[in-house]
Amino acid sequence: MASSMLTLPVDILSSLPSIEGRSSFVGIRTNTLIERPSTPRFHYRHDQEAIELHTFARELHSKSLSTVGAPEVPAWTMTSQKEWAAIATCCGCLFMSGWNDATTGPLIPTIQARYNIGFIVVSMLFVSNCIGYLSAAVINIILLGGVLQILAYGVLAPAPPFPVVCISYAINGFGISLHNAQANGFVAELPKNTSAKLGLLHAGYGAGAFIAPLVATQFAQIPRWSFHYLTSLGISLVNSLALFYVFRLRQQHEVMGIPGPHADTAGTSRNDENIYKAVFSSREVQLLAVFSWIYVGTEVTVGGWIVTFIIEERGGGASTGYVSSGFFGGLMLGRVALLWINKKIGERRVIYLYSVLAIGLELVIWLVPDIIGNAVAVSFVGMLLGPMIPIVMKVTSGIVPKRVLTGCIGWIASSGQVGSAVFPFLTGALAQKHGVKVLQPVLVGMIGSLIVLWTLVPSGPQRHRD
């Protein structure tokens, strides 16, 4: 019987699975030639094998096309229990940050009396805290932050000379910076319900800022007022132990159980060098940094000077420090209770609503000379300002690449800390010359500028989780 010869390339055959062991393929030759009879024969086994090979080749081809250029998504291996333990520890970091920021306000009158200094000099405490914060902006060790806070509070406890107090505030700011950038970067990278988790994280800040004035006001009324810092030292010690237990000096990707960034590329060093370029060349990041600069400045200015304002302009007594607690309590509540409003209205539009309402309440505080009314209005201002910084962090996580997210958040947070020094200091300088009554018009202008800045921040496309 005559036979026709069909020749197939070797590379095609080599890509197919081995079939030498199959008894039905005894006709295959080692010289890459397949002998096929010219007359059709009906062999079920051979036909079935042909179908199987044809189907396999088609599926292999389709799979190869579908996976070309597709990014590999790392598997998430962190358990829910470990994730919430890490979130709770990060909340502890923000708790200490809020505690630190809210401590100074109720103690300002006592510090002024103890060291016989004016508004400008006492405002150096805000500047010193900021200097330490900025010094730590590029460091990546979260546990070191707790150790530095313990050191700073230990120095502050015996009420040392004022220059030493300023140095201790700088050391403390250094530690707070390490906590803020790393905690925000970690939670922003969690895979589900990021907005709620960021709101919870920053509610931790509000909780610390709410409790600190309650404690500081009590210490401000006794001769050993500086022993308040022993309380701060104890809380910081507990927080540091929790950090060590949960994170154990591991890097963020190790805690999360995902591969490290660029672990399999040869250009790691070059990419790392480009991180700063990516951070500082992003227009969106710079706008968010300026927004954070003014926002945190507004927040700390209210918390730092509202007690002095109520005492001098409204005739408040020794318990006026609780007004600061009301402000930060509202801040904490707003970051959790207003989440549903943020979602319903939209996180971008709701910033405008909160800003306009906050300006209205500041006008009430400015124009209505009533202590109780002012205290209530201050609490609601805190509630309205509360959700803003978690929204900023959420927007940041949506517009910047994953590999530079922590760096961008660190830059935005550091810019906010600059504002926490600049605006309280300028307010103190104006109060030295014109009286603390300048506080409310300054705050109205600052909140108004937030509205203008927010209009400039583009929504932008969602970033790829590269």
NORTAQUI-V17833 format. One record per backbone hydrogen bond with DSSP energy under -1.0 kcal/mol. NH is the residue of the N-H (numbers start at 0). CO is the residue of the C=O. E is the energy in kcal/mol with one decimal. If there is no record, write none. Layout:
BEGIN
nh=NH co=CO e=E
nh=NH co=CO e=E
END
This chain:
BEGIN
nh=3 co=35 e=-1.1
nh=5 co=33 e=-1.2
nh=12 co=8 e=-1.5
nh=13 co=9 e=-2.5
nh=15 co=12 e=-1.2
nh=21 co=18 e=-1.5
nh=24 co=21 e=-1.2
nh=27 co=24 e=-1.3
nh=28 co=32 e=-1.1
nh=33 co=5 e=-1.3
nh=35 co=3 e=-1.2
nh=46 co=42 e=-2.6
nh=47 co=43 e=-2.6
nh=48 co=44 e=-2.3
nh=49 co=45 e=-2.4
nh=50 co=46 e=-2.4
nh=51 co=47 e=-2.4
nh=52 co=48 e=-2.5
nh=53 co=49 e=-2.5
nh=54 co=50 e=-2.8
nh=55 co=51 e=-2.4
nh=56 co=52 e=-2.6
nh=57 co=53 e=-2.1
nh=58 co=54 e=-2.5
nh=59 co=55 e=-2.6
nh=60 co=56 e=-2.3
nh=61 co=57 e=-2.3
nh=62 co=58 e=-2.4
nh=63 co=59 e=-2.1
nh=64 co=60 e=-1.9
nh=65 co=61 e=-2.1
nh=66 co=62 e=-1.3
nh=69 co=66 e=-1.3
nh=82 co=78 e=-2.4
nh=83 co=79 e=-2.3
nh=84 co=80 e=-1.8
nh=85 co=81 e=-2.3
nh=86 co=82 e=-2.4
nh=87 co=83 e=-2.5
nh=88 co=84 e=-1.9
nh=89 co=85 e=-2.4
nh=90 co=86 e=-2.5
nh=91 co=87 e=-1.6
nh=92 co=88 e=-1.5
nh=93 co=89 e=-2.2
nh=94 co=90 e=-2.4
nh=95 co=91 e=-2.0
nh=96 co=92 e=-1.7
nh=97 co=93 e=-2.7
nh=98 co=94 e=-2.8
nh=99 co=95 e=-2.5
nh=100 co=96 e=-2.3
nh=101 co=97 e=-2.2
nh=107 co=103 e=-1.1
nh=107 co=104 e=-1.1
nh=110 co=106 e=-3.2
nh=111 co=107 e=-2.8
nh=112 co=108 e=-2.0
nh=113 co=109 e=-2.7
nh=114 co=110 e=-2.5
nh=115 co=111 e=-1.3
nh=116 co=111 e=-1.2
nh=121 co=117 e=-2.2
nh=122 co=118 e=-1.6
nh=123 co=120 e=-1.7
nh=124 co=121 e=-1.6
nh=126 co=122 e=-1.3
nh=127 co=123 e=-2.9
nh=128 co=124 e=-2.0
nh=129 co=125 e=-1.8
nh=130 co=126 e=-2.4
nh=131 co=127 e=-1.9
nh=132 co=128 e=-1.7
nh=133 co=129 e=-2.7
nh=134 co=130 e=-1.8
nh=136 co=133 e=-1.4
nh=138 co=135 e=-1.6
nh=146 co=142 e=-1.6
nh=147 co=143 e=-2.4
nh=148 co=144 e=-1.8
nh=149 co=145 e=-2.1
nh=150 co=146 e=-2.0
nh=151 co=147 e=-2.5
nh=152 co=148 e=-2.7
nh=153 co=149 e=-1.9
nh=154 co=150 e=-1.6
nh=155 co=151 e=-1.9
nh=156 co=152 e=-1.6
nh=158 co=155 e=-2.0
nh=164 co=160 e=-1.8
nh=165 co=161 e=-2.2
nh=166 co=162 e=-2.0
nh=167 co=163 e=-2.5
nh=168 co=164 e=-2.2
nh=169 co=165 e=-1.8
nh=170 co=166 e=-2.2
nh=171 co=167 e=-2.4
nh=172 co=168 e=-2.6
nh=173 co=169 e=-2.0
nh=174 co=170 e=-1.8
nh=175 co=171 e=-2.6
nh=176 co=172 e=-2.1
nh=177 co=173 e=-1.5
nh=178 co=174 e=-1.7
nh=179 co=175 e=-2.7
nh=180 co=176 e=-2.1
nh=181 co=177 e=-1.4
nh=182 co=178 e=-2.6
nh=183 co=179 e=-2.4
nh=184 co=180 e=-2.3
nh=185 co=181 e=-2.2
nh=186 co=182 e=-2.2
nh=187 co=183 e=-2.3
nh=189 co=186 e=-1.4
nh=196 co=192 e=-2.2
nh=197 co=193 e=-2.7
nh=198 co=194 e=-2.3
nh=199 co=195 e=-2.4
nh=200 co=196 e=-2.4
nh=201 co=197 e=-2.5
nh=202 co=198 e=-1.4
nh=203 co=199 e=-1.3
nh=205 co=201 e=-1.9
nh=206 co=202 e=-2.5
nh=207 co=203 e=-2.2
nh=208 co=204 e=-2.6
nh=209 co=205 e=-1.9
nh=210 co=206 e=-2.2
nh=211 co=207 e=-2.3
nh=214 co=210 e=-1.7
nh=215 co=211 e=-3.4
nh=216 co=212 e=-2.6
nh=218 co=214 e=-1.9
nh=219 co=215 e=-2.3
nh=221 co=218 e=-1.6
nh=224 co=222 e=-1.4
nh=226 co=223 e=-1.6
nh=227 co=224 e=-1.6
nh=228 co=225 e=-1.8
nh=229 co=226 e=-1.4
nh=230 co=226 e=-1.0
nh=231 co=227 e=-1.6
nh=232 co=228 e=-2.2
nh=233 co=229 e=-2.2
nh=234 co=230 e=-2.1
nh=235 co=231 e=-2.4
nh=236 co=232 e=-2.1
nh=237 co=233 e=-2.0
nh=238 co=234 e=-2.3
nh=239 co=235 e=-2.3
nh=240 co=236 e=-2.1
nh=241 co=237 e=-2.0
nh=242 co=238 e=-2.2
nh=243 co=239 e=-2.2
nh=244 co=240 e=-2.2
nh=245 co=241 e=-2.3
nh=246 co=242 e=-2.6
nh=247 co=243 e=-1.1
nh=249 co=246 e=-2.1
nh=254 co=250 e=-2.0
nh=255 co=251 e=-2.2
nh=256 co=252 e=-1.1
nh=257 co=252 e=-2.1
nh=262 co=259 e=-1.4
nh=264 co=261 e=-1.1
nh=270 co=266 e=-2.4
nh=271 co=267 e=-2.7
nh=272 co=268 e=-2.0
nh=273 co=269 e=-1.1
nh=274 co=271 e=-1.1
nh=277 co=273 e=-2.5
nh=278 co=274 e=-2.4
nh=279 co=275 e=-2.6
nh=280 co=276 e=-1.6
nh=285 co=281 e=-1.9
nh=286 co=282 e=-2.2
nh=287 co=283 e=-2.4
nh=288 co=284 e=-2.1
nh=289 co=285 e=-2.2
nh=290 co=286 e=-2.4
nh=291 co=287 e=-2.6
nh=292 co=288 e=-2.3
nh=293 co=289 e=-2.1
nh=294 co=290 e=-3.0
nh=295 co=291 e=-2.7
nh=296 co=292 e=-1.2
nh=297 co=293 e=-2.5
nh=298 co=294 e=-2.6
nh=299 co=295 e=-2.7
nh=300 co=296 e=-2.1
nh=301 co=297 e=-2.4
nh=302 co=298 e=-2.3
nh=303 co=299 e=-2.6
nh=304 co=300 e=-2.2
nh=305 co=301 e=-2.1
nh=308 co=304 e=-2.4
nh=309 co=305 e=-2.5
nh=310 co=306 e=-2.2
nh=311 co=307 e=-2.6
nh=312 co=308 e=-2.8
nh=313 co=309 e=-1.1
nh=315 co=309 e=-2.0
nh=319 co=316 e=-1.5
nh=321 co=318 e=-1.8
nh=322 co=319 e=-2.3
nh=325 co=321 e=-2.0
nh=326 co=322 e=-1.9
nh=327 co=323 e=-2.2
nh=328 co=324 e=-2.6
nh=329 co=325 e=-2.2
nh=330 co=326 e=-1.8
nh=331 co=327 e=-2.3
nh=332 co=328 e=-2.5
nh=333 co=329 e=-2.7
nh=334 co=330 e=-1.3
nh=335 co=332 e=-1.2
nh=336 co=332 e=-3.3
nh=337 co=333 e=-1.1
nh=338 co=335 e=-1.2
nh=341 co=337 e=-2.4
nh=342 co=338 e=-2.1
nh=343 co=339 e=-2.1
nh=344 co=340 e=-2.9
nh=345 co=341 e=-2.0
nh=349 co=345 e=-2.5
nh=352 co=348 e=-1.3
nh=353 co=349 e=-2.6
nh=354 co=350 e=-2.2
nh=355 co=351 e=-2.3
nh=356 co=352 e=-2.2
nh=357 co=353 e=-2.3
nh=358 co=354 e=-2.2
nh=359 co=355 e=-2.0
nh=360 co=356 e=-2.0
nh=361 co=357 e=-2.2
nh=362 co=358 e=-1.9
nh=363 co=359 e=-1.4
nh=364 co=360 e=-2.2
nh=365 co=361 e=-2.2
nh=366 co=362 e=-2.5
nh=367 co=363 e=-2.5
nh=369 co=367 e=-2.0
nh=373 co=369 e=-2.7
nh=374 co=370 e=-2.6
nh=375 co=371 e=-2.5
nh=376 co=372 e=-2.4
nh=377 co=373 e=-2.5
nh=378 co=374 e=-1.7
nh=379 co=375 e=-1.9
nh=380 co=376 e=-2.2
nh=381 co=377 e=-2.1
nh=382 co=378 e=-1.8
nh=383 co=379 e=-2.2
nh=384 co=380 e=-2.3
nh=385 co=381 e=-1.7
nh=387 co=384 e=-1.4
nh=390 co=386 e=-1.7
nh=391 co=387 e=-2.1
nh=392 co=388 e=-2.2
nh=393 co=389 e=-2.2
nh=394 co=390 e=-2.8
nh=395 co=391 e=-2.3
nh=396 co=392 e=-2.1
nh=398 co=395 e=-1.1
nh=399 co=395 e=-1.3
nh=403 co=400 e=-1.1
nh=404 co=401 e=-1.2
nh=407 co=403 e=-2.6
nh=408 co=404 e=-2.8
nh=409 co=405 e=-2.5
nh=410 co=406 e=-2.1
nh=411 co=407 e=-2.7
nh=412 co=408 e=-3.0
nh=413 co=409 e=-2.3
nh=414 co=410 e=-2.3
nh=415 co=411 e=-2.0
nh=416 co=412 e=-1.9
nh=417 co=413 e=-1.9
nh=418 co=414 e=-1.9
nh=419 co=415 e=-1.8
nh=420 co=417 e=-1.1
nh=421 co=417 e=-3.1
nh=422 co=418 e=-1.9
nh=424 co=420 e=-1.6
nh=425 co=421 e=-2.7
nh=426 co=422 e=-2.5
nh=427 co=423 e=-2.3
nh=428 co=424 e=-2.4
nh=429 co=425 e=-2.6
nh=430 co=426 e=-2.6
nh=431 co=427 e=-1.9
nh=432 co=428 e=-1.1
nh=433 co=429 e=-3.5
nh=434 co=430 e=-1.5
nh=437 co=434 e=-1.5
nh=438 co=435 e=-1.8
nh=441 co=437 e=-1.9
nh=442 co=438 e=-2.2
nh=443 co=439 e=-2.5
nh=444 co=440 e=-2.0
nh=445 co=441 e=-2.1
nh=446 co=442 e=-2.6
nh=447 co=443 e=-2.1
nh=448 co=444 e=-1.8
nh=449 co=445 e=-1.1
nh=450 co=446 e=-1.2
nh=451 co=447 e=-1.4
nh=452 co=448 e=-2.4
nh=453 co=449 e=-2.4
nh=454 co=450 e=-1.3
nh=455 co=452 e=-1.2
nh=462 co=397 e=-2.7
nh=465 co=463 e=-2.4
END
